[in-house]
Amino acid sequence: MTRRLRLGTRLALGLGALALAVFAVVGTVMARSMQDYLAHRLDDQMATTQSSLKKDLARNGTIKGKAYGWFSVVYDVRGGEAVPRNGEDLPDDDHELTAVALDVRGQDPVYRTEHLRGDGTYRLRGCPVSDEVVLVSAAPMNDITTTVRRLVLVEVAAFLLALVAFVVIGRAVLRRGLKPLSDMARTAHDIASHDLTDSARLPVRAEGGDGGAEVEELRTAFNTMLDHIDTSLAARAAAEQRLRRFIADASHELRTPLTSIRGYADLFRYAAANAPGEREAHLEKLRSEAARMSVLLDDLLLLARLDSAEVETPLRLAEGDLAAVAREAADAFRAAHPTHPLALSVPDGPVRLVFDPLRLRQVVDNLLANAARHTPAGTAVSLSVSAEDGSAVLRVEDAGPGIPPADRPRVFDRFYRVDDSRTRDRGGSGLGLAVVDSLVAAHGGAVELTGGPGSTAFTVRLPR
């Protein structure tokens, strides 16, 4: 049942229970202290009264002027018996007074609190008067009992009022103090009510500046958590957007060669029946389109393996010479692209580091092919290798038209083309630079695009 109550109510009730226990202890101590105080006062009063009675007894042989409602009896104690001299002053129940008279020894008084039948509770005091003579007085304790009872009633009433006020005021104070927590709870419910499926930002924050240092710390942590969720949602939305674009681009890139293969297959079947001389030409087209699709699938498979490098490492690392790789790539580029003059600059000595020769050659080939594909014939291309500050640096630069600034942040995205109108024959699939970026990252390096109008440079830095 208590779990269904709000935190402020539960705290107020808990504090009320604690206050009730404190009030009970304080009230009991006060009542006991008052009772003991009044009892000591009565004992002192009885001692004073008995001193006066003993003087009267010594002068007159009897006692006079006893207090109202008191019993004062003089006993002759002989042979273990106590005989009262003034029997007319005895209460109906005189056994307790007689017992006190018999218990008096020496000069020390005897005190007792007893209940006398028919009269109530009395405080008894016995003191010696002379040899074998004892004075016993009995004072009623009704006034003390009444006073203590009234004190208890006043305490109960005052404590109950204080408890009610404590709970009510404490509940109000706690509700005010816990209001920032309620605001954060409403913020959380507000967030839960929004559809975050396609959202990249949470629409609300926990506002306010009250509640104390602890609540402010909680509010800051809450908003920091929301900021982190915002960042995660933005990253997720961007990843989903890239995935959609990747799937769409991959589907488009694969559909083009598949459509060509289907068309050439129909032409091949027609030529086999009606024009046997054209069969080889159509068969060559089929091989070309199949090879083109195979290259695309190889690039996609390589990127997928690089993305899951924590599970499967797609590199076969060995110590090698980066300058030798650059020379081999330069020779192949000159043979494949005679219309683009290539300037090669490598150091005389080897630039040794640990890398995968096949994949790093693919990086150089892709960068050179990208320079040739996106620049007109006759454009100069340069390839250089150097060692700088513990890193091996490979740089490919061309004197082409350059890459617009708006496209530079996305040139390493998969299937991204600076000119969307280019076909695969003219502009490629848009995977070459993505493969470069992933392979360089798998080697622990980084690739950087620099340059402006009339120049484009890709700089690859690899740790040695």
KOLMARTI-149785 format. One record per residue: residue in one letter; x, y, z of N, C-alpha, C in turn. Coordinates in steps of 0.1 Angstrom, whole numbers, plus 5000, padded with zeros to 4 digits. Each point is the difference from the previous one (the first is absolute). Layout:
BEGIN
AXYZXYZXYZ;...
REM end
This chain:
BEGIN
M500849885000499250125000500950135000;T501050005008500950115001500750034987;R500349894992500750024988499250084990;R498650015001499250074991500050155003;L500450045012500050145004501250074994;R499950134998501050084994501250015010;L501250034995501150005008499950115011;G499550124997499850105010499149965011;T498949934997499149955010500649895009;R500849914994500749905007501050065010;L500750104995501050075008499450075012;A498850074997499350075011499549905010;L499449894996499549905009501249945008;G501149974993501149955008500650105010;L500150124996500450105010499050025011;G498749994997498950005010500149895010;A500349884995500249885009501250025009;L501150064994501250035008499750105011;A499250114995499750105010499149945011;L499149914996499149945010500849925011;A501049934995500849925009500850105009;V500550114995500850095008499050075010;F498850034996499050065009499749915011;A499849874997499749905010501149995011;V501250004995501249995009500150125009;V499850124993500150135008498850015010;G498849964996498950005009500149915011;T500549884998500249905011501150065010;V501150054994501050055009499550125008;M499250094994499450115007499149965011;A499149904997499049955010500749945012;R501049914996500749945011500850105009;S500650104993500750105008499150085009;M498850034995499150085008499549915012;Q499749884997499649915011501049985011;D501349984995501149995010500250135008;Y499850114993500250135007498950025010;L498849974997498950025009500149905012;A500549884997500249905011501050055009;H501150054995501150055009499550125008;R499250094994499450115008499149955011;L499249894997499149955010500949945011;D501149934996500849945011500650115009;D500450114994500550115008499050055009;Q498850024994498950055008499649915012;M500049874997499749905011501150015011;A501350014996501150015010499850135008;T499650114994499850125008498849995009;T498949944995498849985009500349915011;Q500749894998500349915011500950065010;S500950094996500950075010499150085009;S499050074995499150085009499249905009;L499549894994499249915008500849945012;K501349974997500849955011500250105011;K500150134996500150105011498750015008;D498849994993498850005007499949885009;L500449894995500049875008500950015012;A501150074999500950015011499550105011;R499350104996499450105009498749965006;N499149944992498649975004499749865002;G500949914996499849865001499049954989;T499650094991499149964989500450094988;I499449974989500250084988498850084996;K500250124995498950094997500350074986;G498950044994500150084988500649934988;K499649874999500449934988499450064987;A500749974989499650064988498749944995;Y499250074992498749954996500249894990;G499349895003500049884992501249915003;W500850045010501149915003499649915012;F500849905001499949915012501450015007;S499950035013501250005008499849915013;V500749905002499849905011501349985007;V499950005014501149975008499949865004;Y501149924998500049865004501049975011;D499649925010500949945009500449864995;V501349994998500549874994500749935010;R499449885004500649915010499849864996;G501149925001499949864998499549974986;G500350074990499649974986498550044998;E499450085008498750044998499950165000;A499150054992499950155000498650035004;V499950075011498650045006499850154998;P499050044993499750144998499550075013;R500650125002499550085012498750074996;N499950064989498850084995499349924989;G499349895004499449924991498950064992;E499450125006499050074992500550064987;D501350024999500550064988500449894989;L499849875003500349904991499149994988;P500449974988499149984989499449865001;D499049974992499349875001501049894997;D501050034991501049904997501350045006;D500349955012501250055008501149904999;H499949894992501049905000501350064994;E499950094990501350054994500750105010;L499250075007500650095010500749925011;T499449905004500649915011501349944995;A500049964987501149934994501250104999;V499750134997501150105000500550025014;A499150015010500550025013500949895005;L499749884996500949885004501350004992;D500050074988501350004992500950115004;V499750095009500850115004501149945009;R501350024996501149965008501050125001;G500550025012501050105002499350144998;Q500850094994499650144998499550034986;D500149914991499750024986498549984997;P499450104993498649994997499749894989;V498849965000499649904990498950064991;Y500149994987499150054991499349894992;R498850014997499349904992498850074993;T499649954989498850044993499149884999;E498850015007499149895000498650054997;H499249904997498650024997499249965012;L499350095006499149975012498649984995;R499549885004498649974995499050105006;G499250064991499050095004500550155000;D501350024999500550145001500950044988;G500649904993500850034988501549985003;T500850064991501449995001500650105009;Y500949965009500650095010501549985000;R500650105004501550005003500249995015;L500749895004500249975014501450045004;R500150055012501350035006500049975015;G501049915003500149975014501350055006;C500050065012501350055005499949985016;P501249975006500049985014499850135008;V499349995011499850115009500949995012;S500049885006500849975011500149855000;D500649945011500249865001498649945000;E499749904991498849934998498850084997;V500250134995498950084996500350054986;V499049974991500250034985498850084996;L500350104992498950094994499949964985;V498849974996499749964986499050104994;S500450064989499050094993499749954987;A498850034995499549954987499450124993;A500650044989499650124992499449954987;P498850054996499449964988500750054987;M500149914990500750044988499050034988;N498850025004499050044989500450124993;D500550105007500450134993501149974990;I501049925004501149974991499549924988;T499149905002499549934989499250084990;T499250095006499150094992500950104992;T501050055007500950094993500849944988;V500549885003500749924989499149974989;R498749955003499149974990499650124991;R499850115007499750124992501250044991;L501249995006501250034992500149904987;V499649885002500149904989498950044990;L498850045004499050044991500450124992;V500650105007500550124993501149964990;E500949925004501149954991499449934988;V499049915002499549934988499350094991;A499250105005499350094991501050094993;A501050055007501050094994500849924990;F500449885003500849924990499249974988;L498749965002499249974988499950124991;L499750125006499950124992501450024993;A501049995007501450024994500249904989;L499649885002500249894990499250034987;V498850045002499250034988500650124993;A500450115007500650114994501349964993;F500849915007501349964994499849924987;V499049915000499749934988499550094988;V499150085004499450094989501050104995;I500750075009501050094995501249934993;G500449895006501149924994499649954987;R498849964998499549954987500150124989;A499650115005500050124990501450034997;V500950005010501450044998500749894991;L499749875002500549904992499550004986;R498750034999499550014986500750114992;R500250125007500750114993501449964997;G500749935010501449954997500149904989;L499049914999500049894990499450044987;K499550134999499450044987500949984989;P501350045001500949974988500149864996;L499949905010499949864996498749974992;S498950065005498849984992500150064986;D500650114999500250064987500849914991;M501149945006500849914992499249874996;A499149965009499249884997499050044989;R499450125000499250044989500850014987;T501250055001500850014988500349864994;A500349905009500249864995498749954994;H498850025006498849964994499750074987;D500450124999499850084987500949944989;I501249965004500949944990499449864996;A499549935010499549864997498850014991;S499250125000498850014992500450044985;H501250044998500450034986500549884992;D499850004988500449904991501550034996;L500949925005501450034997500649914989;T499149934993500449914989500950074990;D499550114995500750074990500550145005;S500150015013500450135006501550005002;A500650124998501450015003500350095012;R498950045007500250095011498849995010;L500349995012499050005011499450145001;P498750025001499450134999500050085013;V500349945011499950075013501349985008;R500150095011501049995009499550035014;A500749965010499650035014500450145003;E499150095002500350145003499850035015;G500450135004499950045014501350025006;G500050075012501250025007499949995015;D498849945004499849995015500249855004;G500049985013500149865005501249975007;G501050095000501249975008501149944991;A501249995006501149954992499849864995;E499449915009499949864995499049994989;V498950075000499050004989500750064988;E500750115001500750064989501049904994;E500749935008500949904995499349894992;L498849965006499249904993499450054986;R499650135001499550064988501150014989;T501250045004501150014990500349864994;A500049905009500349864995498849964991;F498850035003498949974992500150064986;N500350135000500150074987501249954992;T501149975007501249944993499649874994;M499249925007499649874994499150024988;L499150115001499250034988500950044988;D501050085003500950054989500749884994;H500449905009500749884995499049924991;I498749995005499049934992499850074986;D500050145001499950084988501149964990;T501250005005501149964991499949864995;S499549915008499849864995498949994990;L498950085002499050004991500450064986;A500850115001500550064988500949904993;A500949935007500949914994499249884993;R498949965008499249894994499350044988;A499450125000499350054988500950024989;A501250055002501050024989500449864995;A500249905009500449874995498949934992;E498750025005498949954992499950064987;Q500250145000500050074987501049954990;R501349985006501049954991499749864996;L499449915009499749874996498950004988;R499050095002499050004989500750054987;R500850105001500750054988500949894994;F500749935009500949894995499249894993;I498949965006499249894994499450054987;A499550125000499550064987501150004989;D501250055004501050014990500549874996;A500249915010500449864996499049934991;S498750025003499049944991500150064986;H500250135000500150064986501249954993;E501250005007501249964993499949854996;L499449925008499949864996498949984989;R499050085000498949984990500550044986;T501050094999500450044987500849894993;P501049945006500649884993499149884998;L499149985009499149894999499050024988;T499650134999499150034988500849984987;S501250045000500949984988500249854997;I500249935010500349854998498749944995;R498850045005498849944995499850044985;G500350124997499850054986500949924991;Y501350005004501049934991499749854999;A499449945011499749864999498849984990;D499150095000498949994990500650014986;L500950104998500650024987500949884996;F500749945010500849884997499149894996;R498849985006499149894996499550034986;Y499750124997499550044986501149984990;A501250045004501149984990500449854998;A499849925010500349864999499149944990;A498750054999499149944991500050074986;N500350134999499950074987501350064995;A500950035009501250074995501249945008;P500549884996501149945007501250085001;G500250094991501250085000500150105011;E498950045006499950105010500149945014;R500049865001500049945013501250045009;E501250004994501250035008499950145005;A499550094992500050145005499050025012;H498849934999499150005011500649935012;L500749894998500549935011501150085007;E500850084992501050085006499450115009;K498850064995499350095008499549945013;L499549884999499649935013501149995010;R501249964994501249985009500350145006;S500050104992500450145005499050045011;E498749994998499150045011500149915012;A500349874998500249925012501250045008;A501150034993501250045006499850135008;R499250094993499750135007499249985013;M499049914999499349975012500849935011;S501049924995500849935010500950105007;V500550104993500950105007499150085010;L498850034997499150075009499849925013;L499749874997499749915012501349985008;D501150004994501349985007500250135009;D499750114995500250135008499049995012;L498749974997499149995011500449905010;L500549884996500449905010501250055008;L500950074994501250055007499550105010;L499150094997499650105009499249935012;A499349904997499249935011501049935009;R501149944995501049945008500850105008;L500350124994500650115008499150055011;D498750014998499150045010500049915012;S500249874997499949905011501549955003;A500950095000501449975002500349945014;E499150045010500249945013499849855000;V499249954991499749865000500949934990;E500350064988500849944990500950114994;T501349985002501050104995500249974985;P499750094991500249974985501450034995;L500950035009501350044996501049895003;R501049984991501149915002501350095001;L500350035012501150105003501449934999;A500950084994501449954999500850134998;E501349995003500950114998500350014986;G499950134995500350024986500550144997;D500250034987500550134996498950084993;L499650115006498950084993500550064987;A501250034999500650064988499949904988;A500249875003499949904989498649994996;V499050005009498650004997499650114991;A500550125003499850124992500549994986;R501249944998500649984987499249914992;E499649895006499249904992498650064996;A499450085009498750064996500250114989;A501150075001500350104989500249944987;D500749884999500249934987498749964995;A499149945009498749964995499250114995;F500050115007499250124996500450054987;R501350014997500550064987499649914989;A499949865002499649914990498550014997;A499250025011498650014998499550144996;H500750105004499550144997501150084993;P500349974988501250074993499750154998;T498750045001499650144997500250095013;H500449945011500250085012501549985004;P500850104998501449995004500149995015;L500849915005500249975014501450045005;A500150085010501350035006500249925013;L501049925001500249925012501250055008;S499850025013501150055009500049915012;V501149925001500249905011501450025005;P500349985013501450015005500949894994;D501350025001500949904994500049875008;G499850025013500049885009498649955002;P499849885006498749955002499350075012;V498750014998499150055011499349885006;R500649945011499549875005499050035011;L498949914999499050005011499249874998;V499249985010499149875000498750044993;F499749934989498750024993499649884992;D498850004995499649894990500350054986;P501049944993500450054987498950014990;L499149895000498950004990499050115003;R499650025012499050105003500650144999;L501250025004500650144998500250034985;R500349904992500150024986498650044995;Q499049945005498650044996499750145004;V500550055011499950145004500650094990;V501249974996500850094990499349994987;D499649884995499349994987498750085000;N499249995011498750075000500250155000;L501150055007500250155000500550044986;L500849924993500550044987498949994990;A499149895001498949994991499050115002;N499850045012499150115003500550134993;A501350025001500650124994499850004984;A500249884994499849994986498650014995;R499149945008498650004997499350135000;H500450095009499350135002500850124995;T501049974992500750114993500149984985;P500050104993500149984985501449954996;A500149954987501249944995501150115000;G501249975003501150095001500250065013;T499249975010500150065013501249935007;A500950085006501249945007499549945013;V500649895004499849935012501349975007;S500150025013501349975007499749915011;L501049915003500049905011501350015007;S499950025013501250025008499949925013;V501249955005500149935013501150065008;S499850025013501050065008499849955015;A501050025008499949965014500150135009;E499050025008500050125009499549965014;D500950045010499649995014499449865004;G500749904996499549865003498949954992;S499650074989498949964992500549994986;A499449914992500250004986498950074993;V500350094991499050094993500049974985;L498849974995499849984986499150114995;R500350064989499250124995499849984985;V498750014997499550004986499450134997;E500550074990499550144996499850014985;D498950074996499850024986499750154998;A500250054988499750144996498750014993;G499049935004498750004994499250125005;P498749994998499150115003499850015016;G500349905007499850015015498649955004;I499849995013498849955005499350125007;P498750034997499350115007500149995015;P500150115007500049995015498849935006;A498850024994498849935006500149854999;D500849954991500049854998501249945008;R500950075004501249955007499749915012;P499150055009499749925012499449864997;R499549984988499349874997500849924989;V501150034996500749934989500449865005;F500149975013500349875004498849925004;D498850054998498849935002499849894989;R499349905003499849894991499050044989;F500349974988499150034988499850154998;Y500850085006499950144998500850044988;R499350084991500750054988499950155001;V501150074996499950154999499150044989;D500049924989499150034989499049884999;D498850015004499049895000499749964986;S500250094990499749964986500949914994;R501249975006501049914994499549865001;T500349924989499749865000501149925007;R499949875001501149935006501250004991;D499850004987501150004991500850135001;R499350115003500750135001500450045014;G499149975009500250055014500249905010;G499949874997500249905010498849985008;S500149905010498849975009499950095012;G501150075003500050085012500549925012;L500649894998500649925011501550015001;G500750064990501450005000500650075012;L499650125003500550085011499549945013;A498849955000499649935013500949895003;V500449924990500949895003501350055004;V500550114994501350065005499950045014;D498950075004499950055014500049885010;S499249904996499949885010501349925001;L500749984988501349935001501050085007;V500150134998501050085008499749995015;A498750025003499649995014500449865006;A499849894992500349875005501549995003;H500850074993501550005002500450105012;G499050065006500350105011500450134995;G499850044987500350124995498850094997;A500350114992498950094997500350064986;V498950034993500150064987499350145000;E500750094994499550145000499950064986;L498950074998499850074987500350155002;T500950054991500350145000500050054986;G500250134998500150064987498850094998;G500050074988498950094997499749994985;P499550114994499850004986501349984992;G500049914991501249974992501049915007;S499649945011500949905007499249925009;T500349875000499449905010501149915005;A500249995013501049925006499549915011;F500349875000499749915010501349965007;T500050025014501249975007499749885010;V500849904999499849885008501249995010;R499650005013501149985011499849875007;L501149925000500049875006501150005011;P499649945012501149995010501049904996;R501350035003501149914997500349915012;
REM end
